[in-house]
Each structure stands twice: as structure tokens, then as C-alpha cells.
Amino acid sequence: MDWVERVIFGTTDADQMATLIARTVDDLLGVAVDGGVFYGASAGCVLGLHLTDGRSVVLKAYQPHWELPFLQATQRVQRAVHQSGFPCPSPIAGPVPFGHGLATLESFLPDPGLHRPEGGELLERSSSGLVRLLRAAAGEKAAGLDLHPFRIAPGDLYPTPHSPVLDFPGTSEGAEWIDEIARAAWVQRERADGPAVIAHMDWSARNVRFNEHGIGAVYDWDSLSLASEAVVAGQSAATWRSTGSTADVLAPGSAEIERYLAAFGAARGTPLSASEQSAARSAAVWVMAYSARCEHALELRTPYVRHRARHWLRAESSQLL
């Protein structure tokens, strides 16, 4: 599907897209593109590029509703976290106008590959790595991060979906039960105690790589946003081992989510309070409801059919709310 490419590039013509990419890199770095390393498209487009000077870089292109102050804020925090020694790419240039939106360049951090994200040991590496990130980002200026394009407007239940293929208003029929669970979870989620912290809000195996020491690499830094530690922990507990692939059959059950929350509390040195636990559990349910809503919308508009999140909501949400 080429929904995102049309929104960002205004075309799906490969030659026109390549010309824009090459011109942007040359304008920013004064170096020509010599070839490609990888390409992916989801909320935006991401390209690994070989340059004629021997370097490899990553270009990330964004949909028009990704605002300049937000991307500037994510680059500021990402740069500081990288300089602290956290394993992530370093921003190089941008944001700059690109197609109908904006683009950034960052260093190429080779992907060490997925570990099968199962078992208590990796769960603890994920939760402790999350705490490490929160500490690395603590004290950085948060201005602009509240403009995350997936923020939820007052009175709404979901953000603007991450992909233009997802039409929530146009696919509401049959999703009423999902919305009901999401609404109950959102009410409890919003009662979270504690100040908002800077956090990576897509702390999943799709973006986080493990090694024998803990976290080996973290990608997708435009997922930075602001939330309480309880909400961060709860959302991560539900998504930490999701790769986003069709092989992702089962999501963490309620018992595994409770283990993750306990591991997070142990890593930060303070167990979650009763109110934090309630908010964290609700955050886990809400993010799975959003995923279920995406499944429902995709099923009605594309050949894609998947029930991972919807099965989870039916089986697990009542255990957490």
C-alpha cells in the first residue's frame, strides 16, 4: 500500500521520490547518495542511505501534520540522550521541508537483529532499559514534546491515527465494544499520579534491541512524548514484545503485564503505588484498544485481517480494569 508515500511525497513515482531524496541529502550534507540500505513506511517513511563519502545515514520523512517544534524537540532530546551514552542514533540535520512535510537525517546505527522477545530475562531488560532512558532524559527541556501528532484532543478517545489508511470515524460501526473498553480505560489512565516525564512511547521490540547487557539499540525517536511514569510503564508493558509483524500472535497477558510493572518498579527503586498501578493497567488496556481499533479499520478498508488486539481485549481487559 502506498498511502503514506502519497501523503508525504505527493507521488508514488520511484524516480521522482529518489530525486527528492538525493536533492535533500545533497543540500544538507553536500554529499551524493550512492545507494540504499533499507526502506520502511508506517507513520512516515524511513530510508537507510549509502553516501559517496563512505558514510551511511538515515532519512526520516514525516506526514504534514508532524509539526516543526515537535521534531526539533525530539532531536534535542535524542541528541542529549545519545551524548549520555544511551544506544541510539545521533541527529545529523533537519528538520527541513521535504515533499508535503518535513524530514530529518540521523546517523546509521546498524540493527543487531531481533531477539525473540519472550521470557523473564528479556522482560527485565526491557523494563530496566526503560528506566535507564527516563533517567537519561530527565532534566532535558520538554518544550515542544506536547505537540506529538498522536496527542489526543480534549473530549476525544483516540489520537489521529498514525496512518492515513486508518479512518476511525468512517469505520465506527461494529467497533462500539472496543470504544467502550477504551473509554473506561482512558478515564482511569487520566487519574495517574506524578509529573509528566520525557519517555519513548513506542517501547516495543519493533524499536528496542536487546543484548547480553540489557538494551543494545533503540530506534524511532519521534515516539518521544510526555506522560506520567505509570502511563509509560503500563503502555510499555502491553507492547514491549510486539514486533509489528504477522508473527506477533499473542500479546502479553494480564499476568505478564503485572510482572512487567513489578520489574519496572524494582528498576526505578520504588514499587508502583496503588494509584500508579491502576493508571498503568488502564494505560495497557487503552493502548491495546487503540490497536484493536486499527485492526478493525484496516479490515474494512484493506485485505489485511488480524485479531491479535481484539482477542486480547476480550480475554484480558477485564482482568486489568
Buried (B, 14 or more C-beta within 10 A) or exposed (E): BEBBBEBBBBBEEEEEBEEBBBEBBBEBBEBEBBEEBEEEBEBBBBBBBBBEEEBBBBBBBBBEEBBBEBBBBBBBBBBBBBEBEBBBBBBBBBBBEBBBBBBBBBBBBEEEEEBEBEEEEBBBBBBBBBBBBBBBBEEBEBEBBEBBBBBBEEEEBBBBBBBBBBBBEEBBEEBEBBBEBBEBBBEBBBEBBBEBBBBBBBBBBBBBBBEEEBBBBBBBBBBBBBBBBBBBBBBBBBBBBBBEEEEBEEBBBBEBBBBBBBBBBBBBEEEBEEBBBBBBBBBBBBBBBBBBBBBBBBBBBEEBEBBBBBBBBBEBBEEBB
